[in-house]
Amino acid sequence: MFIKIFVLFILILCCNTILVAQEYSIVIKGGHVIDPKNNIDNIMDLAIQDNKIVLIANNINSKKGALVIDATGYYVTPGLIDLHSHNFYGTQPNHFLNNSYEALAPDGFTFRSGVTTTVDAGSSGWKNFDVFKEQTIAHSKTRVLCFLNIVGEGMCGGPYEQDLSDMDSSMTALVVNQHPEIVGIKVAHYNGDDWNPVDRAVAAGRIAKVPVMIDFGSHLPQLSVKELFFDHLRPGDIFTHTFAKLKGRGSILDDNGNVNSFFIEAQKKGIVFDVGHGALSFMYSQAVPALKSGFFPTTISTDMYSANVNAGMKDISNMMSKFLTIGMSLKQVITATTWSPARVIHHEELGNLSIGSVADVAIFNIRKGKFGFVDSGGFKIYGEQKLECEVTIRDGKIVYDLNGISKPLWQSKISTIKNEN
């Protein structure tokens, strides 16, 4: 009888231990948590159960986590949101970023830099969004959202993007309202001397109640950026390539190297200023004076496609490092890649670490040393710190681990095997 009671006691003790150990699927210990939405900027622990964030607190019991990640010395942030990328990859010739070779499948480029949500910036139009959704959105582990191009054929380049007859506000708005993955409307690459594409995109935005993103700068003769801000765009609309210096478009700086006053007024009005680095659209000659004067971008994004991932842009963590170097704080660059873009696209459920939010989390290391950062003009600056993504968690699952900090030591496993034998 005593033996039976003893065995029962041992079984109950083991079961309780197992239950305690499995209260959380992941516990991240000792990291410096930065969550701009909730104004958290401190060393804390974070617990995940299934695919939700369930606790942020000091000294969460490690025994309650099925997996424990020691994040001491690292920064823990919401999963990043890249507001401007191009992901409609395919094999159509001469189609630029629309179902063609220069766009990039997201999963190979997002997780390694801490991005859990990427927003395609107008690669598809209403005529071929269904193809984009089937080929890319439906098959990506990354959360893929998008701006729909005002051009029905999408961002095919060349004459496609000059065709006013293919810019239909009603059809664009209709398709936006049919698909929750579409968060806005895009205008790009039109080089005519009229406002038709902008006005049609804004009209569609009004119908669908979504923002418009403007890639502005090819117009011949040149159109007024000031007029764009105050006569055509609404508060909440997005001006991308903020720090570009392009022919056919006025720049952020005046002839004396100061920020044009109408940029400052437009930001007060509510115009969103996005970086959109790309291959041609980020210059230190524009960004450094602007930041020194106190003009900061609302959002930091990549404009990622094949021409820039191996050039000066590289990835969003490299871009964040550039902005750390030229004058933004760590909290500011985290805000510009998490909570700010979430608010811009009206997806406030993303870009934060609130209790109950989906468990999209990034863990970063800041390396110290001498690093070179290159802009779109091929000019370099040196910085002394560089953000490097260590771990990315998407929907409660570890999808990237640079140095294996979430993994057990191989030697420990071998030791366990030997002991069992």
Summary of the structure (lengths in Angstrom):
residues: 421
radius of gyration: 23.9
end to end distance: 33.3
largest distance: 96.8
contacts: 1526
relative contact order: 0.14
helix: 32%
strand: 29%
